[in-house]
Each structure stands twice: as structure tokens, then as C-alpha cells.
């Protein structure tokens, strides 16, 4: 088989994503403003599980101390009673979970037999960074820790990876039950955009994300916090708080490759363990999509989590 061969599934997915994200990626400032107001209205409505996956999820709600009533979806059933995955979905801090999130989380639960929780956390422009962290940390302290799982894994894609990193740091700072493993899929780690020049170089390869659009949205999301605050840009926080098992997966054809490289460099400078896997030719958050490389990445995730589970049982 030729090295230049591209599978039909990957070709379809990349073209589909290119079309789906074209209007968002190339939006004018006025169109971004309209989009945000549209999201404000949509995000006030309850999230519904896609029909195909409804039998695989249960739904509860969590009333946070600040009054936010958060929907929480859980995979059902599960066969491992000592491990929980807390999954933070991506969506540029403005979108609710999409079909591919539900598919990915269900697939992850089937492969690991772990229970997976996916909370629908507060979104911009109705809420800001401090609101979101207050809700999710409250949820972790009052519900996740109370569930009694021996191992808690944090995982997130894109913006969800950002939140997973910030939560891991804050959980360690507060001395709560530590995160056992951290899995990051194409995370945005630096919303101060110190790697902007590198992102500009990568922009022609990225079919999903437009740098200027993300800068506008993240500038609003941070609210009164400075862009280098760890809740906004966790790469500036305490990276020694990350667990021994930290897995980072990203594609070569996305602007957030710059963030992944920055995180990897900083972790290595601190002599902290991180498995950083770059997939050549892959797009943003590709593990969520039905392409060969996505399936390979999911197998790597499962392998990492099983390895950590084995070490824990040995101890």
C-alpha cells in the first residue's frame, strides 16, 4: 500500500469537518458576536442524549453552591467499581456536547469498563471562567469524592482539556482526593497565546480552528482574570500537581500543536512524566472521530489507564 494512501473514512471525515466548521472558522467579528448570542440562548435549554446512545446513559443533576443546576450524564452499566473517569467535553467554552462526544465517551466506557461522568458545565457568554471552576470544584468535592471510587481519572478534549488541567492543579492545591491519571486530547493550555507566531505557521493546516476567533472568545471567557491565571491558562500553574500518568495526544495539523509542544517542554523541564503522542497528518481532537488513527489513539488511552491500574493494584 502506498505511503500516501489516505483511507476513505479519514478523507470523508476531514472533508466533512472542513465543511462543517468553515462558517465558524472564517466568521467575521460581527458573526462571532451573533454566534455567541445564539449559544447563550441554546445553552439555556436542557441537553439531550442523541437517540442512538440514549440507552447507554443515565442523567442526574447537581445543584452547585452558586445556584447553577448542572446536568450530569453517566455511562451505564459499568463493571469496574473502583475507577471513575470524569470527562470534560470540549467546545471552545461555548458549545454543548456534540454527537462525537457521546460516541467517544460510550466507546471509552465499553473498552475500559469504567464508569464515565460527563458534566455539562457552565458556558460563555452566560458564564465566565470563575463560575465554571466554582461549579466543577464543588461537584468534585461534594459528589465525585463522595462516590467512593479509589481512582479518579480526569480527561478532556480541546477546551475540556484546559479545564481538566486547571481542576487537577486546584484539587492538588486543596489537598482533596488526588487525580490518578490525566488524559488530554488536543488541549488549549495557553490562552495568553505566547505561542501565537507558531500558531500562525500552523494555521494553513488547520481545518477546524481559526486563531483570531479563539482569541476573541477566550478573551471574554477569562472575565476579570488575567490571561496567565492558571484557571485560564493552566500551563502557567503548578505542573508538578499532575499525576505520574499524564497522557497528551494531538495532531500535527492543528494550531494547538503549539500548545502541546509548550506543555511538553515545560513538563520535561520540571522532570515530570508525560507521554506526548503526536499523530502525523491528524486534525484537532481526531480521537473522537471514526478514523484509523482515532481508533489507535483510543487504544493508547486504554493502555495507559490499564497500566496505571496495574501499578495501583501492585502497590
C-alpha positions as CSV (number, residue, x, y, z in Angstrom):
1,X,0.0,0.0,0.0
2,X,1.4,3.4,-0.9
3,X,2.6,5.6,2.0
4,X,0.5,8.4,0.5
5,X,-2.7,6.4,0.7
6,X,-5.5,8.1,2.7
7,X,-8.3,5.8,3.9
8,X,-11.8,6.7,2.6
9,X,-13.0,7.1,6.2
10,X,-10.3,9.7,7.0
11,X,-10.8,11.5,3.8
12,X,-14.6,11.7,4.4
13,X,-14.2,12.9,8.0
14,X,-11.6,15.6,7.1
15,X,-13.8,16.9,4.3
16,X,-16.9,16.7,6.5
17,X,-15.2,18.6,9.3
18,X,-13.8,21.2,6.8
19,X,-17.3,21.9,5.5
20,X,-19.0,21.8,9.0
21,X,-16.5,24.2,10.5
22,X,-15.9,26.5,7.6
23,X,-18.5,29.1,8.5
24,X,-17.3,29.2,12.1
25,X,-13.7,29.2,11.3
26,X,-14.0,32.1,8.8
27,X,-16.6,34.1,10.8
28,X,-16.3,37.9,10.9
29,X,-16.2,39.7,14.3
30,X,-19.9,40.6,13.8
31,X,-20.7,36.9,13.0
32,X,-18.8,35.8,16.1
33,X,-20.9,38.1,18.3
34,X,-24.1,36.7,16.7
35,X,-22.8,33.2,17.3
36,X,-22.2,33.9,21.0
37,X,-25.7,35.3,21.5
38,X,-27.1,32.2,19.7
39,X,-25.1,30.0,22.1
40,X,-26.4,31.9,25.1
41,X,-30.0,31.0,24.1
42,X,-29.2,27.4,23.1
43,X,-27.2,26.7,26.3
44,X,-30.2,27.6,28.5
45,X,-32.0,24.6,27.1
46,X,-31.5,21.1,28.5
47,X,-29.0,18.9,26.7
48,X,-30.5,15.7,25.3
49,X,-28.5,12.5,24.5
50,X,-28.6,11.6,20.8
51,X,-31.3,8.9,20.1
52,X,-28.7,6.3,19.2
53,X,-27.0,6.5,22.6
54,X,-29.9,7.1,25.0
55,X,-29.9,3.5,26.4
56,X,-26.3,3.8,27.3
57,X,-26.5,6.9,29.5
58,X,-28.3,7.9,32.7
59,X,-28.9,11.5,33.7
60,X,-28.8,13.3,37.0
61,X,-28.4,16.9,38.1
62,X,-26.1,18.6,40.5
63,X,-27.1,21.9,42.2
64,X,-23.9,23.8,42.9
65,X,-23.5,26.2,45.8
66,X,-23.6,29.2,43.4
67,X,-27.1,28.1,42.2
68,X,-26.1,26.6,38.9
69,X,-28.1,23.4,38.1
70,X,-25.7,21.2,36.1
71,X,-26.8,18.2,34.1
72,X,-24.5,15.2,34.6
73,X,-24.6,12.2,32.3
74,X,-23.2,8.8,33.2
75,X,-22.4,5.7,31.2
76,X,-24.4,2.6,32.1
77,X,-23.6,-0.1,33.0
78,X,-20.1,-0.4,34.2
79,X,-18.1,-3.4,35.6
80,X,-15.2,-1.8,37.4
81,X,-16.3,-0.4,40.7
82,X,-13.1,1.2,41.8
83,X,-12.3,3.6,38.9
84,X,-14.2,6.7,37.6
85,X,-13.5,8.8,34.6
86,X,-14.6,12.4,34.8
87,X,-14.8,13.6,31.2
88,X,-14.8,17.3,30.4
89,X,-16.1,17.8,26.9
90,X,-14.6,20.4,24.5
91,X,-16.4,23.1,22.5
92,X,-14.5,26.4,22.8
93,X,-16.2,27.1,26.1
94,X,-19.4,28.0,24.2
95,X,-20.8,24.7,22.8
96,X,-22.6,21.8,24.5
97,X,-21.5,18.1,23.8
98,X,-21.9,17.0,20.1
99,X,-22.6,13.6,18.7
100,X,-19.0,12.7,18.6
101,X,-18.5,13.3,22.3
102,X,-21.3,10.9,23.1
103,X,-19.8,8.3,20.7
104,X,-16.3,8.7,22.1
105,X,-17.4,8.5,25.8
106,X,-19.5,5.4,25.1
107,X,-16.6,3.8,23.3
108,X,-14.3,4.6,26.1
109,X,-16.6,3.1,28.7
110,X,-17.0,-0.1,26.7
111,X,-13.3,-0.5,26.3
112,X,-12.3,0.2,29.9
113,X,-15.5,-0.9,31.7
114,X,-15.1,2.2,33.9
115,X,-17.9,4.5,34.9
116,X,-17.7,7.8,33.0
117,X,-19.3,11.0,34.1
118,X,-19.8,13.9,31.7
119,X,-21.0,17.1,33.3
120,X,-22.5,19.8,31.2
121,X,-20.6,22.7,32.8
122,X,-21.4,26.5,32.6
123,X,-20.6,28.1,29.2
124,X,-19.7,31.5,27.9
125,X,-21.1,34.1,27.3
126,X,-23.7,33.5,30.1
127,X,-20.9,32.5,32.5
128,X,-17.2,33.0,32.9
129,X,-14.1,31.1,34.0
130,X,-14.6,31.7,37.7
131,X,-18.2,30.5,37.5
132,X,-17.2,27.3,35.8
133,X,-14.4,26.4,38.2
134,X,-16.7,27.1,41.2
135,X,-19.3,24.7,39.9
136,X,-16.9,21.9,38.8
137,X,-14.8,22.1,42.0
138,X,-18.0,22.0,44.1
139,X,-19.1,19.0,42.1
140,X,-15.8,17.2,42.6
141,X,-15.8,17.8,46.4
142,X,-19.4,17.1,47.1
143,X,-20.3,14.4,44.6
144,X,-17.3,12.8,42.9
145,X,-15.3,12.3,46.2
146,X,-18.4,11.1,47.9
147,X,-18.9,8.3,45.4
148,X,-16.0,6.4,46.9
149,X,-14.0,5.5,43.8
150,X,-10.4,4.6,44.6
151,X,-9.2,6.0,41.3
152,X,-10.4,9.2,39.7
153,X,-9.2,10.0,36.2
154,X,-9.7,13.4,34.6
155,X,-9.9,13.6,30.8
156,X,-10.8,16.3,28.4
157,X,-10.6,17.3,24.7
158,X,-9.8,20.8,23.5
159,X,-11.2,23.3,25.9
160,X,-12.2,20.4,28.2
161,X,-8.5,19.5,28.4
162,X,-7.9,23.1,29.6
163,X,-10.5,22.6,32.4
164,X,-9.2,19.2,33.3
165,X,-5.7,20.6,33.8
166,X,-6.9,23.5,35.9
167,X,-9.0,21.2,38.0
168,X,-6.1,18.8,38.6
169,X,-4.0,21.7,39.9
170,X,-6.7,23.1,42.1
171,X,-7.6,19.7,43.5
172,X,-4.0,19.1,44.5
173,X,-3.7,22.6,46.0
174,X,-6.7,21.9,48.2
175,X,-5.5,18.5,49.3
176,X,-8.5,16.6,48.0
177,X,-8.5,13.1,46.7
178,X,-5.8,13.3,44.0
179,X,-6.3,12.7,40.3
180,X,-4.9,9.3,39.4
181,X,-4.4,9.9,35.7
182,X,-4.8,12.8,33.4
183,X,-5.6,12.4,29.7
184,X,-5.5,15.4,27.4
185,X,-6.7,15.4,23.8
186,X,-5.6,18.5,21.8
187,X,-5.9,20.7,24.8
188,X,-5.7,24.5,24.8
189,X,-3.2,25.2,27.6
190,X,-2.1,28.8,27.0
191,X,-4.9,31.4,26.5
192,X,-2.3,34.2,26.8
193,X,-1.2,32.9,23.4
194,X,2.5,33.1,24.0
195,X,2.9,30.7,21.0
196,X,1.0,32.9,18.6
197,X,3.7,33.0,16.0
198,X,3.9,29.2,15.9
199,X,0.1,29.0,15.7
200,X,0.1,31.4,12.7
201,X,2.6,29.0,11.0
202,X,0.3,26.1,11.6
203,X,-3.0,27.9,10.7
204,X,-3.0,26.8,7.0
205,X,-3.1,23.1,8.1
206,X,-6.0,23.6,10.5
207,X,-9.4,23.0,9.0
208,X,-11.3,23.4,12.3
209,X,-9.9,26.3,14.4
210,X,-9.3,30.0,13.4
211,X,-6.8,31.6,15.8
212,X,-8.4,35.1,15.8
213,X,-11.8,33.6,16.6
214,X,-10.5,31.7,19.6
215,X,-8.6,34.7,20.8
216,X,-11.9,36.7,20.8
217,X,-13.9,34.0,22.7
218,X,-11.2,33.3,25.3
219,X,-10.7,37.0,25.9
220,X,-14.3,37.1,27.0
221,X,-14.3,33.8,28.9
222,X,-11.5,34.9,31.2
223,X,-13.6,37.7,32.6
224,X,-11.7,39.7,35.2
225,X,-8.9,37.1,35.5
226,X,-5.5,37.8,33.8
227,X,-4.8,35.6,30.8
228,X,-1.9,33.9,32.6
229,X,-4.1,32.9,35.6
230,X,-3.9,29.1,36.0
231,X,-7.7,28.7,35.7
232,X,-7.4,30.4,32.3
233,X,-4.1,29.1,31.1
234,X,-3.1,26.1,33.2
235,X,0.4,25.8,31.6
236,X,1.3,28.7,34.0
237,X,0.1,26.8,37.0
238,X,1.7,24.1,39.1
239,X,2.6,21.4,36.6
240,X,4.1,19.3,39.4
241,X,0.5,18.7,40.5
242,X,-0.1,16.5,37.5
243,X,-0.2,12.7,38.2
244,X,2.5,10.3,37.2
245,X,0.3,9.1,34.4
246,X,-0.3,12.1,32.2
247,X,-1.1,11.4,28.5
248,X,-1.1,14.1,25.8
249,X,-2.5,13.3,22.3
250,X,-2.6,15.8,19.4
251,X,-2.4,16.0,15.7
252,X,0.3,17.6,13.5
253,X,-2.3,19.6,11.5
254,X,-3.8,21.8,14.2
255,X,-2.8,25.1,15.7
256,X,-3.0,23.7,19.2
257,X,0.1,21.6,18.3
258,X,1.9,24.7,19.6
259,X,0.2,24.4,23.0
260,X,1.0,20.7,23.1
261,X,4.7,21.4,22.4
262,X,4.8,24.1,25.1
263,X,3.2,21.8,27.7
264,X,5.6,19.0,26.8
265,X,8.6,21.3,27.1
266,X,7.6,22.6,30.4
267,X,6.8,19.2,31.9
268,X,10.2,17.9,30.7
269,X,12.0,20.9,32.1
270,X,10.5,20.1,35.5
271,X,11.4,16.4,35.0
272,X,7.7,15.5,35.3
273,X,6.5,12.4,33.4
274,X,4.3,13.0,30.4
275,X,3.6,10.7,27.4
276,X,3.2,13.1,24.5
277,X,2.0,11.5,21.3
278,X,1.8,13.5,18.0
279,X,-0.1,11.9,15.1
280,X,1.2,12.9,11.7
281,X,-1.5,14.4,9.4
282,X,-4.2,14.4,12.1
283,X,-6.6,17.2,12.9
284,X,-7.9,18.7,16.1
285,X,-9.4,16.2,18.6
286,X,-9.2,13.4,16.0
287,X,-9.5,10.5,18.6
288,X,-13.2,11.4,18.8
289,X,-13.8,10.6,15.2
290,X,-14.2,7.2,13.3
291,X,-10.8,7.2,11.6
292,X,-8.0,4.6,11.9
293,X,-5.7,7.0,13.8
294,X,-8.5,7.8,16.2
295,X,-9.0,4.2,17.0
296,X,-5.3,3.8,17.5
297,X,-5.3,6.8,19.9
298,X,-8.2,5.3,21.9
299,X,-6.2,2.1,22.3
300,X,-3.3,4.1,23.6
301,X,-5.6,5.8,26.1
302,X,-6.9,2.4,27.3
303,X,-3.3,1.0,27.5
304,X,-2.2,4.0,29.6
305,X,-5.1,3.6,32.0
306,X,-4.7,-0.1,32.3
307,X,-1.0,0.4,33.1
308,X,-1.8,2.8,35.9
309,X,-4.5,0.4,37.2
310,X,-2.0,-2.5,37.3
311,X,0.6,-0.4,39.1
312,X,-2.0,0.7,41.7
313,X,-3.1,-2.9,42.4
314,X,0.6,-3.9,42.7
315,X,1.1,-1.2,45.3
